[in-house]
Amino acid sequence: MIKRSKLVPVMQLFDAPEPLVSQGKRMNTTIAPQALMFMNSSNVRGYARNLAGTLSKNVGEDLEKAVVTGYETVLGRWPHKDELSATVEFLKLQEDSYAEAKQANPRELALTDFAQTLFGLNEFSYLR
């Protein structure tokens, strides 16, 4: 059931069908507000934090294994060679940055950033 006066904003961002008119075909769009929602949503950050905790627990200190597991979990594929090396470098830089800022659990915060980035990819939002 859809209440026409209370549409869900997130669903509208991702091309929910118009409830007032019959729709023969759904459009797929990629627009800036979609990316901003993934970047600024407390829900998405919470999901990313949960995934980071799972990655930390399951792979330990091995960043490459964490990246591969993250890609497999979120995107259903292994990272390409260049994606793997760039992501490991990103994680190291993020972890160092959080450590310099004296944040608690810098590794987990870096993994949270990684997970949130995966959730923001078009590949996560749209099936091919």
Order of alpha helices (4+ residues) and beta strands (2+ residues): alpha-alpha-alpha-alpha-alpha-alpha-alpha
